[in-house]
Amino acid sequence: MQIKPILSALRRHKAGTFLIAMQIALTLAIVCNALFIIQQRLAHLAEPSGLDEPNIFVIQNEWVGASTPEQLDAKMREDLGVLRALPGVQDVTLSNSYPLRGGGWDDGVKLTADQVQDTTGATIYFADERFIDTLGLKLIAGRNFRAEEITPMNVRDRLGPPVVMVTKALADKLFPAGDAVGKTIYLVGGPTTIVGVVDLLQAQSVDRWAQSFAYRSVIVPKRLAISLGVFYIVRTQPGQLDAAMRAAPKALFAHNPRRVINDEDGVLSFKEVRAKAYERDRGMAILMGLICVTLLAITAAGIVGLTSFWVGQRRKQIGVRRALGATRQDILEYFLTENLLISCGGALFGVLLAVAINLWLVTRFELHRLSLVYLLMGVVILLLLGQGAVLAPAMRASRVSPVEATRSV
Amino acid sequence: MFRYYLDLAMRSLMRNKVLTALMVVAIALGIGASMTTLTVLHVLSGDPLPGVSGSLFYPQVDPRDMDGYDASKPLPEQVTWIDGMNLLHARRADRQALMTGGAVPIQPAQSGIEPFYSDARYTTSDFFPMFRVPFLYGHGWNPSDDESRARVVVITRSLNDKLFGGKDSTGQTLRMKDTAFRVIGVLDSWRPNPHFYDVNTGRYSNSEDVFVPLGASRDAHLDHDGSTDCWGTGGGDEEHAETEPCVWLQFWVQLDSPDKVAAYREFLTHYSQEQKALGRFARPVKVGLPGLMEWMDINKVVPGDVRLQTWLAFGFLLVCLVNTIGLMLAKFLRRAGELGVRRALGASKREVFAQLMVESAVIGLAGGLGGLLLAFGGLWLVRRQPSDYASLAHLDPTMLLATFVLAIGATLLAGLLPAWRACQIAPALQLKSQ
């Protein structure tokens, strides 16, 4: 295939050539970045929580009326008994928060008492001795809390339990040698000893502010005695979730009606928690996907439109070429090659534009750097799209009969 | 002449329906996407108190110890009880209010309504006049009620509807956390967006249903909700929050003139120096006094995703426009013969240009209409999202007008190059090849 005649023909259609190339470049730049954002959101969505999610639900219980912390603690322990007695319930625990909840307590962890800067931030989970089993966490070193270690904590106390458990991610950060059990760390209220390490436990939020300590959690042997926002976490036997979710609030109200469990989000299965935590990411991924598809469709339509016009304009020339001995195949190849040349030019500019846009996004929206795979993927998609779009007009051109050359001369 | 051009445009557009449809659809999609995201952005970055926000300021001082001191890091976002009270009692601004958020269990006297939790705001008397809060019944409380920690409460219209059937409930009693409060005022509908005075408790959420004097909320042990940031020995102790080294209150002032703003900044500096001399403040003196809208910017109140979507939509519109330019170029040049005849019969370049621009405008108008429908659809989808700003996404008259201006303006712009190219055609050449 001779490229030179194609180039000289294109020189006579500068505006059209430039517009197609521009469109391909812009589409490529947007599609590359959109695909990249989609991938990042999906990867975020796939991060594990470490919990036995299908069998867990959470109750947010708020008390009505003024009570002393001691009374609150007693009431909560009664509630745990009530929930444990329900049919289908395997285990129950209570905490100040749970993974993916969207907010909670995070605090600095230090390795020495006189350290000025925190070594790392960490999520603080309040827990009793049933916490690990209820959530379905895996203890990989040391031991669980003993029942007698769990103490009530009211709003007047400072966080300084004698023992804690930590997640593997936090243990690795603090003690890279892997010997965290038995070591001392410093929380806001003073020193504490690590007695156990659990494998995986996600932070209470998946938003950006919690990213720096995503899987670093400290589990403290405390029951939080406040009238607002304590969570009962219930694990049911497989298949019993729905029934237990219906029965639990009824049983709690029957035991003590002076409480509020919100109708809308007072009782949530972990599936709902997960959907809620990631709804923004999922929405963004879907939107990006839609935009990509529409953009590609519009660009394809634009190429079809403009190439059709060119074919119509050049019928006579095509006829002359055919009369001079060019085969249908030659004509088809001519238009395909022409499109490939324009697409390549557009793609080249598009790659530069995509990188520029990405660099700008990195500074403004804290995104990551675009990886080369997405650029290549975008280039391939657009080249294929261009060839696909040009195929119909090119086929039409190849069917122009040599007789056209003789007409209206 | 315009009507003749319009007639020509319609004929030309009808002649090649597929191409016309393609251009209109492309414009409509681009406009629809842009207007949907732009409307959301417009709503979210709007002025919560038009006409008032210019005189509202958010004083910031730095009471933290030297732990982790970094001069480049921002000032605390809230104030401590001690600083808040000092600044409040100094009364150096035209109006000032100290406040924090909370949640209270409401125990209705009426049988049939179960107890429920409601978001609350604990604040001081200037809150209502300073933020121009409208009252349906009654009024706010006085500075003397702040001092005496009076057990009074102001509720919103929706809570009044729920508890008192919409009747004037001033003088009635409302029980919250086993404490009786006297209702002294009912607000008319009031929902500033964003929820500017406390961005930690929901940025576009409904505002609170219950307003209680700050002092009384402390006496009744009503629970605080929102951000608490502590340092040093601070553990976020709720019962002793007055003395803990924690910031957990928002302090707003009204300053009616630039001179007063400068004077207040001066006052904050003096105050910090004085506190430093007393040994309460440790860090080098640095104060902040951002205006309301500036404070919204600092806090990045508009979600990043929304801004990203807006940029994306405009990128999309750009591709749609480039696409339209290409198609129009093809269309106009294909009619070179017809245009050649018009030129030969005496039409000037300018007249041919005008004719082609009318045709572009028709496409723009059709695209704008389609875009408007798509924007309505898009906003309907946004409203079905569970985000806290969802219910705000509505097209207002300004945005409606903006849609058409954008659509027609963009298409005219897109038509410029093709129309100009078509005008350059030499009539003689076209006539010869006919």
Interface residues (C-beta under 8 A of the other chain):
Chain A: A15 G16 L19 I20 M22 Q23 L26 T27 A29 I30 A34 I37 E62 W63 V64 G65 A66 V116 Q117 D118 V155 R156 D157 R158 L159 V188 G189 I226 S227 L228 R258 V260 N262 K276 E279 R280 G283 M284 L287 M288 I291 T294 L295 I298 T299 A301 G302 G305 L306 S308 F309 W310 G312 Q313 L361 R364 F365 E366
Chain B: L19 L22 A26 L29 A33 D67 G68 A103 P105 Q107 E114 P115 F116 Y117 K177 D178 T179 H221 D223 D225 C230 G235 G236 D237 E238 E239 H240 G304 D305 R307 L308 Q309 L312 A313 G315 F316 L318 V319 C320 V322 N323 I325 G326 L327 L329 A330 K331 L333 R334 Q385 P386 S387 L417 R421
